[in-house]
Every structure is written in structure tokens, then in C-alpha cells.
């Protein structure tokens, strides 16, 4: 038996598409996350009030209200009926994420995502063990507890400890102990549970997953017959359990990733040297045929994920 040669994740994609081509959606996500963060900080830092408020609730150009629907829901179960502008803002955000995919928020907007991505990158580089892996439903239980505590206490419970809100306040008023919170999330994902915070704990991700469960924007393994089992997509995907049904499904099954856990981050598209994946919509079965094979006959040695 020949020895397996371990090829670094993404190396073949870089050789085929160049470094930028193999990181294009990752780079776009970092630009998107930076854009939204800076947009909210222009006012406090430079007096340019394009957006007033935070990701929890804001007013853009003095006209467009936007409200985090999870904040709105917590307030309502706590017994605080919101003003009409807050309701309108929450409805706008809810419709937008229901259309494009709720967990797009996690990958393209949330400022904590670079922290957890960095932890995962270092986890792979150090070849650390997978660690404790609670059930994916844990974050749904956390979400339920957040709403129950809000109802019992009359306060918007999650905002008291929400890392996103704490980071925003820290950037405006001084980081201080916020660094400890960020470091805690990083260490948790690095040593305790791989993809632990976003994949198993965060109630915000759980909420937006429910919101976008029927969203239009999807990733598809449209060219899955070209798959050579390099496993790079599994290695970089923060929710890699969503890949197999589309990539390895039965002949004639949809190659579209329909799981609400998918964050639409595009990393599977980036690292695939043979361009198996692409963005599409949830009803796109145009490339599926009854005889559609789900794997190419020639395979490479699989990498550990």
C-alpha cells in the first residue's frame, strides 16, 4: 500500500485558481464584516452619522430603521411592546434574512466571526483533537432559555452578555474586559470545542438559522460528478454536516445544500480545485439528471477533517 501524501487544505485550489481565486469569498466576507463595523463606528469615532445605533437597532441616514428581530422578540416576551419604527425595522431585517439566508448574518456581518475563524485556522494548523462536541441542538436550547429568562425577568436577557454588543461598546468606550470575552471565545473554539461557539452555543446563529430555513440563496454542489474526495470543503466548512446530502446524495437527488445551518460563507467554493460548488437558488435542479453520478471514479487520499 502506498503512503498517503497529506496536501495542505486549499493548496490545490491555489494552484488552479491563484491565491485570490482560492480566497475570494473569504476576502469579500472580511470586507463585508469590516464595512458594517466601520459603518456603525463612523459616528462615535468621527462624527459622521451615516448610521445611528448598533446592530441591535439603528437608523440609517435618519430615514431607514433597522432592528435585530431577536432583540425585538426578547423585548416582546419581556413585556415591552416596541414602537412602530422598531417593528418596521425588525420586519425589514426579518424579510431580508428570510430571503437571502438567515445565517448569512453569521458569515458576512457578525464581527465575532473572524475570531472563531481564526481559532479554527489555528486548530487545523496545530492539528489539535476535535474536542468536546455538544449536539447541534444545544444552541436551540440556549435560544429557548434566552427567551424564557427574558419573559421571567422583564429584561432583554441576551443583550447583557451578547459578545457582539459588548464588542461594539468596547470599540466606542474602550475595550477593557471585552478583550477577555473575545479571548474566551477564541480559546473555547481552539481547545474546547471545534466550531463550538457559532456551531453549538450562539443563540443568534440559532435564531437566524430558523429565519432562513426556507431562504432562496443557497450553495449547490452542481458539479459534484467532478468531486475527487479531497475533503477540503469539509475541512473549511463551519457546518460541514450540511455538505454530504448535496455532494454524496443518491443519483438524481438535488445537489443544492438546503440545510438552514449553512452560513453561505462560500469557503467550499473557494477551496475546491475542480469547482464543484457554486451559489444558486433553492429551486435550482437544472443540473440534476437521473444518472447523475455523485463521485468521480478516480479518488485521492482523503484528508482528516
N, C-alpha and C positions, 0 to 999 in steps of 0.2 A: 504493500500500500504506500503510495507516495505521500510525502508530508504536505500538510495544508499550509499554504502561504497566506499569512494574515495581511491583508491590504487595508491601510487606514481608511476609515469611513470618509467617503466623498472624494477620494483621490482619483478614482476613475472618472468621475463626473468632471473634475477639474481638468483632467487630461482631454476629455471630449469637448467640454464647453468653455474652458478657461475659468479662472478663479471667480470672476464676476458672474459668469453664467451659472456657476455652481453655488452661488450665494445671493442671487438676485433678489429672491423674496425675503431672505433674512435681512439683507440691506434695506429693502423697502420697508420692512417691519420696524427696523430701528429708526428709520427716518420718520415713519408714521408715529411711533411712540414719542420720539423727541419733539415732533411738531405739536402734538396735543399737549404735552407737558409744558413746552415753552409758551404755547398759546395762553394757558392759564396763568403763567408767571410773568407775562409781559406787563400786566397791570401792577402787581405788587413790586416788581423789580424796577420797571422803567416808566411807570405811569401811563402806559399805552393800553387802555382798557378796551381791547377788542372783545374779550370775554370777561365777564364779571362772575366770580364764583369758582367752583371746583367741579370735578367730575360728578359729585353728588347732586349738584344743581347749579345751573348757570344761566346767564342772559347774554346772548351774542349780539353785538352791535346795538344793544339797547332794544332789540326787537324780538329775537328768537329765543324763547325759553326752552331749556333742556333740563330734564330731571331724570336721575337714575331711578328706574322703576322699582328696583329693590328697596331703595330708600323710601320711596313713596309707599310701597306696600307695608314696610315696617311701621311707618308713621300711621297708616290707616288702622292696622291691627292694634297699635298702641293707643288708639282713640283720638288721634289728631287728624281731623279732616283737612286736607290740603286746600289751598286756594286754587282758583280756576287756572291761573298761569302754570302752577306746578302740575296740575292734572294734564293740561295740554302738553307741557314739556315731557312728562312721563309717557304720554301716548305717542308722541313723535318718536322718542327713543325706542319704545317698545315695538312699534311698527317697523322701524328701520332695522333693528336687530332680528326681528322675526323674518324679515325678507332676506337679509344678507347672511344670516347665520349668527346666532347669539354669541357663540364662543369666539367669533371674530374679535369681540371686545378683549378677550384674554390674550390673543396673539398680536393684535395690531394697535391696541390702545393702552392696556394696563401697564403702568410704569414698573410694576413688580416683575413682569415677565422677563426682562433682561437679567434680573437677579437669579431667577430659577433656571433660565437657560445657561447662565454662566456656571451654576452649580452642576448642571447635567454635563456640560462640556468637560469640566474638571473631573467629574465622576468617571467619564469614559477614559480620559487621559490617564488617570491613576489606576484604571481597571479595578475599581472597588466593587465589592459584592452588591447584589441588588438591594439588600437590606429589607427592613420591615415593609410589607406591602398590605396595608389595610384594604378592605373592599372598596370598590369604586363608589358604592352606595353611601360610604361614610360622609361624603360631602353633602349628600341629600339630607342625612340625619342632622348634620351641622346646620344646614339651611332651616330645617324644621325647628331646631332648638332656638335659632336666632329669632324666628317669628314668634315662638311661644314665649320667650323671655321678653320680647318687645310688648306682647299682649299683657303679660303679667305685671310688668314694671311701668308701663306707660312711657318708655323711652325707646329711641331708635337704637337698639342694643348693639348692632354690629359696628355702628359708627364710633363707638367708644374705643374699639380696638382695631378698626379697619386699617391695614397697612397702607392702602392707597391714600386714604385721607391723612394718616399720620405723616406719610412722606411729603405730601403737598404742604401741610402745615410746617413741617421741618424745613423745607426749602424756602419758605417765606419768613418764618420766625427764628430759624436756627435748628440744626439737626439734633444736637444733643443726644438724648436717649433713643432717638429714631434710628441712629446707627446700630444700636443693639438689636432693635427689631429686625432690621434688614439683615444683619449678620445672623440672627437666629433662624430666619427663613432659609438663608444660604446654607447654613450648617445642617439644618433639618433635611434639605434636599440632597446635600452632599453625602452625609454619613448615616442618616436615619432611614429615609425612605426616598428612593429614586422617584423623581417627579411627584414627591409627596404633597407639597403644598397645593399646587394647581390641580393635580390629578386626584387627590384624595380628601383634601381638607377644605379648601376655599369655598364658602357658600356663594360667593359672587359667580364663580365659574359654574356652580351647580344651577344657579338661577338662570344664567344666560344660556346654558345648555337646554333647559326646559323651554325657554323663549324661542330658541332657534331650531327646535326639533323638526319643524317642517319647512325650514328655510329653503330658498331657491339656490343660493350659491353653494356649490359642492366641489369636491375634488373627485376625479374619476381615474381609475386605472384603465384608461381607454385603450392603451397599447399593451395590455397585460400579457399577450402572447409573446412579447419580446422579453419578458422577465427572465433573468438568468439566476435568480435566487442569491444575489449578492448580499441581501438583508440590510443594505444601507438605509432604506426607508424605515425599517423597523428600529434601527439604531438611533435615528434622529427624531422620530415622531414622539411627541409628548403623550400621545394616547394611542400607542401602537396596536392596541387590541382592535382598532377600527379598520385596520388595513386588510386583514385576511379575508373577510367576507367579500370584498370587492376584487382583491387581487387573486385569491385562490378559490373563488366560488365555483359552483358547478358550471359546466358549459351551458351557455345561454342565459346565465344569471347576469344581473346588472353589475357593471364594473364601477358604478357610482358609490362612493362612500356616503352612506345615509345616516350613520350614527350621529346623534346630537353631541357626542363627546368630541368629535373632530373640531379643531380650532381653526381650520382653513389657513394654517400658517404657511403652507407651501414648501416646507422643507423637503418633503418627499419628492416634489417636483425638482427642486434644486439638486439633490444628491443622486438622482437616477441618471446614470450614464446613457441609458438606452431610451430615455424619455417615455417611460410607462405612464406617468401621471400627468394630468392637466386639469385646469379649472374648467368647470362646466356648470350646468344646472341640474337639479334633482331629477328631471324628467328625460335626461339625455341618454337614451338607449340606442342611439343611432349606429354605434359601432359594434353592437352585440349581435352575434349570429348563433343559431343553434349548435353549430360545430366549433364555436369559438374555443380554442384551447386556452387553458389557464396557466400554462408554463411551457417554456421552450425546451426542446429535447436536450440541449447542451447546458449543463449546470456548472457553476463554480462552487468552491467550498464556501459554505455559509459562515458568516461572522457571528460571534456572540452578540446578543442584544441586551 
